[in-house]
Amino acid sequence: MNGRVEVVHIGCYTAESGGRGIGVMTARRDPASGTLTLLDTVAPTASPSFLARHPTRPVLYAVNELADGAVSAWRVGPAGELTPLASRATGGAEPCHLAVLPGGGHLVAANYGGGSVTVFPLDSAGVPGERTDLVAHEGHGPDPQRQERAHAHMVSPGPADGPLLAVDLGTDSVYRYDLDPASGRLTPRGARLRTTPGAGPRHLTRHPDGRRVHLVGELDATVTTYELTADGSLRELSRVNASGRPGHVQPSEIAVRPDGNFLYVANRGVGTVAVFDLRGDRPDLVAEVETGGEWPRHFALIGEHLYVADERAHMIRTFRVDASTGALEPVDEPLPVPSPTCVLP
């Protein structure tokens, strides 16, 4: 390796969730080659399945995806080492996603098992206090196994005065909330968006233009694009398949390149990452590459590389991204990692 190096953090499932991990791990990244070198477990903790950072403070957060859900916070050292700061109960089962609001004053988490969204205030050092709100979703979808009740799966804070979007797989909905910074409480911004019945929306990504949102359906294997209007409403523009491969497709992560030209979707079951060109009227599937595993749960776009965490193959696969075509080219051999679920730059 040459030039500067970076440290990334990796979340995982531990024995409490049937995984092989121990806690939050670190890896050294060479920005030039994209190579990852696994370092150590820096925070033993139960099933830190999704990670987030504070926008201005050296603080890392994780959900603890357990029946008694919690979020944990650590101060990040120069080499990526983690010093515990606080752990707070989410008030809901199996939290699977969390995010910090742009101002850095609040942390929000999605409780998958509880079907709810939790809010925590953050002090000036980024340490979470006792929760200020817990909003439970109600309803169900047509799938009796996966949509028997609400299952909040993602929280996506909006910039400036934009709404917080909460994606719920169980109710086929995207809820829109405003957060009162003084009280730390959520209020609905209009009616929820109802997706196609049985879509099972999982994750969304906001386009850099601020006017589009791309939503992946875990249960119907689709990508739906919406216009995000000035008042925070969502208007459907297009709907396409998440994969061109035959077989059972269960999409997971979705993200847009910073230049806004290409969209990436991880597809579990068929073990691929699909590449969509966004420069036309609707997402156009231009490539689909195998990851080498069956269950790509998450990926992260970091610089000119894409890192895929395959939970069941116990590895992270690195790809180089071609900026002009969006194509993905494998880099090195997969990095063995126990039950990885999240890669955080």
C-alpha positions as CSV (number, residue, x, y, z in Angstrom):
1,M,0.0,0.0,0.0
2,N,1.1,3.6,-0.5
3,G,-0.3,7.0,0.4
4,R,-2.7,7.6,3.2
5,V,-4.8,5.0,4.8
6,E,-8.3,5.1,6.3
7,V,-10.1,3.1,9.0
8,V,-13.6,1.7,8.4
9,H,-15.9,0.2,11.0
10,I,-17.8,-3.0,10.5
11,G,-21.1,-4.1,12.2
12,C,-22.1,-7.7,12.5
13,Y,-24.5,-10.3,14.0
14,T,-23.2,-11.9,17.2
15,A,-24.3,-15.2,18.9
16,E,-27.3,-13.5,20.3
17,S,-28.7,-13.3,16.8
18,G,-27.2,-16.5,15.4
19,G,-24.1,-14.8,14.1
20,R,-20.4,-15.4,14.5
21,G,-19.2,-11.9,15.2
22,I,-18.1,-10.5,18.6
23,G,-18.9,-6.8,18.1
24,V,-17.8,-3.7,16.1
25,M,-14.6,-4.4,14.1
26,T,-12.1,-2.2,12.3
27,A,-10.4,-2.6,9.0
28,R,-7.6,-0.5,7.3
29,R,-8.5,0.8,3.9
30,D,-6.0,1.9,1.2
31,P,-7.9,4.6,-0.8
32,A,-5.7,4.0,-3.9
33,S,-6.1,0.3,-4.3
34,G,-9.3,-0.1,-2.3
35,T,-7.8,-3.0,-0.3
36,L,-9.1,-3.7,3.2
37,T,-7.0,-5.2,5.9
38,L,-8.9,-6.5,9.0
39,L,-7.6,-5.2,12.2
40,D,-9.5,-6.1,15.4
41,T,-12.8,-6.1,17.3
42,V,-12.8,-2.7,19.0
43,A,-16.1,-2.9,20.8
44,P,-17.5,-6.2,22.0
45,T,-21.3,-5.7,22.0
46,A,-24.4,-7.7,21.1
47,S,-25.4,-7.6,17.4
48,P,-24.3,-4.1,16.3
49,S,-26.1,-4.7,13.0
50,F,-26.1,-1.1,11.7
51,L,-23.7,1.8,12.4
52,A,-23.8,5.6,12.0
53,R,-21.5,8.5,12.8
54,H,-22.1,11.9,14.3
55,P,-21.7,14.7,11.6
56,T,-19.2,16.8,13.6
57,R,-18.1,14.8,16.7
58,P,-15.9,11.7,16.8
59,V,-18.7,9.5,17.9
60,L,-20.0,6.2,16.5
61,Y,-23.4,4.7,17.1
62,A,-24.8,1.2,16.7
63,V,-28.2,-0.5,17.1
64,N,-28.1,-3.6,19.2
65,E,-30.6,-5.7,17.3
66,L,-32.1,-7.7,20.2
67,A,-35.5,-8.5,21.7
68,D,-34.7,-5.7,24.2
69,G,-33.5,-3.2,21.7
70,A,-30.8,-0.7,22.4
71,V,-28.5,1.8,20.9
72,S,-24.8,2.2,21.9
73,A,-22.4,5.1,21.5
74,W,-18.6,5.2,21.5
75,R,-16.0,7.9,21.2
76,V,-13.7,7.2,18.2
77,G,-10.0,7.4,18.7
78,P,-7.4,8.3,16.0
79,A,-6.8,4.7,15.0
80,G,-10.5,3.8,15.1
81,E,-10.5,2.6,18.7
82,L,-13.8,2.9,20.5
83,T,-14.4,4.1,24.1
84,P,-17.9,3.5,25.5
85,L,-20.0,6.6,26.1
86,A,-23.6,5.3,26.7
87,S,-26.2,2.7,25.9
88,R,-29.9,3.4,25.8
89,A,-33.0,1.2,25.4
90,T,-35.0,1.9,22.3
91,G,-38.3,0.9,23.8
92,G,-38.9,-1.5,20.9
93,A,-37.6,-4.9,19.7
94,E,-34.9,-5.6,17.1
95,P,-33.8,-2.1,16.1
96,C,-32.1,-2.5,12.7
97,H,-31.3,1.0,11.5
98,L,-30.3,4.4,13.0
99,A,-29.3,7.9,11.8
100,V,-28.2,11.2,13.2
101,L,-30.1,14.3,12.2
102,P,-28.0,16.8,10.1
103,G,-27.7,19.3,13.0
104,G,-26.2,16.6,15.2
105,G,-28.8,17.2,18.0
106,H,-30.8,14.0,17.8
107,L,-30.4,10.3,17.0
108,V,-33.3,8.3,15.5
109,A,-33.7,4.5,15.3
110,A,-36.1,2.1,13.6
111,N,-37.3,-0.8,15.7
112,Y,-38.1,-3.7,13.2
113,G,-39.7,-6.0,15.7
114,G,-41.5,-3.2,17.6
115,G,-42.7,-1.4,14.4
116,S,-41.7,1.9,15.9
117,V,-39.4,4.9,15.6
118,T,-37.4,6.1,18.6
119,V,-35.8,9.6,19.2
120,F,-32.8,10.3,21.5
121,P,-31.4,13.8,22.2
122,L,-27.6,14.2,21.8
123,D,-25.6,16.5,24.0
124,S,-22.8,18.8,22.8
125,A,-20.4,15.8,22.8
126,G,-22.8,13.6,20.9
127,V,-23.8,11.4,23.8
128,P,-27.4,10.2,23.7
129,G,-29.7,11.0,26.6
130,E,-33.0,9.3,27.6
131,R,-35.4,8.9,24.6
132,T,-37.8,11.8,24.0
133,D,-40.2,10.0,21.7
134,L,-41.4,6.5,20.6
135,V,-43.9,6.5,17.7
136,A,-45.5,3.1,17.0
137,H,-46.8,2.3,13.5
138,E,-50.1,0.4,13.1
139,G,-51.4,-1.9,10.3
140,H,-50.2,-4.8,8.2
141,G,-49.7,-5.9,4.6
142,P,-50.9,-8.8,2.5
143,D,-48.0,-11.2,3.3
144,P,-49.1,-13.1,6.4
145,Q,-45.5,-14.2,7.3
146,R,-43.6,-10.9,6.8
147,Q,-46.3,-8.3,7.1
148,E,-48.5,-9.5,10.0
149,R,-47.8,-6.1,11.7
150,A,-45.7,-3.0,11.4
151,H,-41.9,-3.5,10.9
152,A,-40.0,-0.2,10.7
153,H,-36.8,-0.9,8.7
154,M,-35.1,2.5,8.0
155,V,-35.0,6.1,9.1
156,S,-33.8,8.7,6.6
157,P,-33.4,12.3,7.9
158,G,-34.0,15.1,5.4
159,P,-31.7,18.0,4.8
160,A,-32.7,21.4,6.2
161,D,-36.5,21.5,6.7
162,G,-37.1,18.3,4.8
163,P,-39.1,15.5,6.5
164,L,-37.7,12.5,8.3
165,L,-38.7,9.5,6.2
166,A,-39.4,6.2,8.0
167,V,-39.7,3.1,5.9
168,D,-42.0,0.4,7.2
169,L,-41.8,-3.1,5.6
170,G,-44.8,-4.5,7.4
171,T,-47.3,-1.8,6.5
172,D,-46.1,-1.1,2.9
173,S,-45.6,2.6,3.9
174,V,-43.2,5.5,4.1
175,Y,-44.1,7.7,7.0
176,R,-43.1,11.4,7.0
177,Y,-42.3,13.2,10.2
178,D,-41.1,16.6,11.4
179,L,-39.0,16.7,14.6
180,D,-39.4,19.5,17.1
181,P,-35.8,20.1,18.2
182,A,-36.9,21.6,21.5
183,S,-39.0,18.7,22.7
184,G,-37.4,15.9,20.6
185,R,-40.9,14.7,19.5
186,L,-42.1,13.7,16.1
187,T,-45.2,14.9,14.4
188,P,-46.6,13.5,11.1
189,R,-46.2,15.6,8.0
190,G,-49.3,14.7,6.2
191,A,-50.5,11.2,5.4
192,R,-48.1,8.3,5.0
193,L,-47.1,7.1,1.5
194,R,-48.6,3.7,0.7
195,T,-46.5,1.7,-1.6
196,T,-47.7,-1.1,-3.9
197,P,-49.3,-3.8,-1.6
198,G,-46.9,-6.5,-0.8
199,A,-43.8,-4.5,-1.8
200,G,-42.3,-4.7,1.6
201,P,-40.2,-1.5,1.4
202,R,-36.9,-1.9,3.1
203,H,-34.4,1.0,2.4
204,L,-34.4,4.2,0.4
205,T,-31.7,6.5,-0.9
206,R,-32.1,10.2,-1.7
207,H,-30.7,11.4,-5.0
208,P,-28.1,14.1,-4.8
209,D,-30.4,16.5,-6.7
210,G,-32.7,16.5,-3.7
211,R,-35.8,15.9,-5.9
212,R,-35.8,12.2,-6.2
213,V,-36.0,9.2,-3.8
214,H,-35.3,5.6,-4.8
215,L,-37.1,2.9,-2.7
216,V,-36.3,-0.8,-2.7
217,G,-39.0,-3.4,-2.1
218,E,-37.7,-6.4,-0.2
219,L,-40.7,-8.6,-0.9
220,D,-41.5,-7.7,-4.5
221,A,-37.9,-7.1,-5.6
222,T,-38.6,-3.7,-7.2
223,V,-37.0,-0.2,-7.2
224,T,-39.6,2.6,-7.2
225,T,-38.5,6.1,-7.9
226,Y,-40.5,9.0,-6.4
227,E,-40.4,12.8,-6.8
228,L,-39.9,14.5,-3.5
229,T,-41.9,17.7,-3.7
230,A,-41.4,21.0,-1.9
231,D,-43.9,20.1,0.8
232,G,-42.4,16.7,1.5
233,S,-44.9,14.6,-0.5
234,L,-43.8,11.7,-2.6
235,R,-45.1,11.2,-6.1
236,E,-44.3,7.9,-8.0
237,L,-42.3,8.3,-11.2
238,S,-41.3,4.8,-12.2
239,R,-41.1,1.2,-10.9
240,V,-38.5,-1.4,-12.2
241,N,-37.3,-4.8,-11.2
242,A,-34.3,-4.8,-8.8
243,S,-32.6,-7.7,-10.6
244,G,-32.5,-9.2,-14.0
245,R,-31.6,-12.7,-12.6
246,P,-34.1,-15.6,-12.3
247,G,-34.8,-17.1,-8.9
248,H,-35.8,-15.7,-5.5
249,V,-34.6,-12.1,-5.2
250,Q,-34.7,-10.3,-1.9
251,P,-33.1,-6.8,-2.2
252,S,-31.4,-5.2,0.8
253,E,-29.2,-2.0,0.4
254,I,-29.7,0.7,-2.2
255,A,-27.5,3.8,-2.9
256,V,-26.7,6.4,-5.5
257,R,-23.2,7.5,-6.5
258,P,-22.4,11.1,-5.3
259,D,-22.4,12.3,-8.9
260,G,-26.1,11.1,-9.3
261,N,-25.4,9.0,-12.4
262,F,-25.7,5.5,-11.1
263,L,-27.8,3.5,-8.7
264,Y,-26.7,0.3,-6.9
265,V,-28.9,-2.4,-5.4
266,A,-27.7,-5.5,-3.4
267,N,-29.8,-8.6,-4.2
268,R,-29.9,-11.4,-1.7
269,G,-30.8,-14.9,-2.9
270,V,-29.1,-14.4,-6.3
271,G,-26.0,-12.8,-4.7
272,T,-25.6,-9.8,-6.9
273,V,-25.2,-6.0,-7.1
274,A,-27.3,-4.5,-9.8
275,V,-26.2,-1.3,-11.5
276,F,-28.7,1.2,-12.9
277,D,-28.1,4.2,-15.1
278,L,-30.0,7.2,-13.8
279,R,-29.4,9.6,-16.7
280,G,-32.6,8.7,-18.5
281,D,-36.3,9.0,-17.6
282,R,-36.2,5.9,-15.3
283,P,-33.5,3.7,-13.8
284,D,-32.0,1.5,-16.6
285,L,-30.4,-1.8,-15.6
286,V,-27.0,-1.8,-17.3
287,A,-25.0,-4.4,-15.4
288,E,-25.4,-7.0,-12.6
289,V,-22.3,-8.6,-11.0
290,E,-22.0,-11.6,-8.7
291,T,-20.6,-10.9,-5.3
292,G,-19.3,-14.4,-4.6
293,G,-21.8,-15.0,-1.9
294,E,-25.6,-15.5,-1.6
295,W,-26.6,-12.9,1.0
296,P,-25.2,-9.3,0.4
297,R,-26.9,-7.5,3.3
298,H,-25.2,-4.1,3.0
299,F,-22.7,-2.2,0.9
300,A,-20.9,1.1,1.2
301,L,-19.7,3.4,-1.6
302,I,-16.4,4.8,-0.4
303,G,-14.4,6.9,-2.9
304,E,-14.1,4.9,-6.1
305,H,-14.8,1.6,-4.4
306,L,-17.9,-0.4,-3.3
307,Y,-17.7,-2.7,-0.3
308,V,-20.2,-5.5,0.0
309,A,-20.9,-7.2,3.3
310,D,-22.2,-10.7,2.8
311,E,-23.7,-11.8,6.1
312,R,-24.0,-15.5,5.3
313,A,-20.8,-16.0,3.3
314,H,-18.9,-14.2,6.2
315,M,-16.9,-11.9,3.9
316,I,-16.6,-8.4,2.5
317,R,-16.0,-8.1,-1.2
318,T,-14.4,-5.0,-2.7
319,F,-15.2,-3.6,-6.2
320,R,-13.7,-0.8,-8.1
321,V,-16.3,1.5,-9.6
322,D,-15.9,2.9,-13.1
323,A,-17.1,6.5,-12.9
324,S,-18.1,6.7,-16.5
325,T,-20.1,3.5,-16.9
326,G,-20.9,2.6,-13.3
327,A,-19.4,-0.9,-13.9
328,L,-18.0,-2.9,-11.0
329,E,-14.7,-4.8,-11.1
330,P,-13.6,-7.1,-8.3
331,V,-10.5,-6.1,-6.3
332,D,-8.5,-8.8,-4.6
333,E,-10.0,-11.8,-2.9
334,P,-12.9,-11.5,-0.5
335,L,-11.9,-10.4,3.1
336,P,-13.1,-13.0,5.7
337,V,-15.3,-11.3,8.3
338,P,-17.7,-13.1,10.7
339,S,-21.4,-12.3,9.9
340,P,-20.8,-8.7,8.6
341,T,-24.0,-6.6,8.3
342,C,-22.7,-3.0,7.8
343,V,-19.6,-1.2,6.5
344,L,-19.2,2.4,7.7
345,P,-16.6,4.7,6.1
